[in-house]
């Protein structure tokens, strides 16, 4: 259950990071509210997962999922270029996250 909670929290990290960028310095209400709610839920989920998972592993997985999700969204919908090298390095992060799960 902790791993599922951690993955959902990592996805929410990508949501709040994307919403933060779209809030334009908290001048747009909708993205600012999405940011605040996703941030609170993401942190709460990480905190709950840390009850049973080691902090180093959980934090690395949480950040990795959030980074890949944020970058993937930006490439798919935000006009950020998706280069072969960028995709390769993001796949490396995914591989590392999977590896951390397997060795835990």
Order of alpha helices (4+ residues) and beta strands (2+ residues): alpha-alpha-alpha-alpha
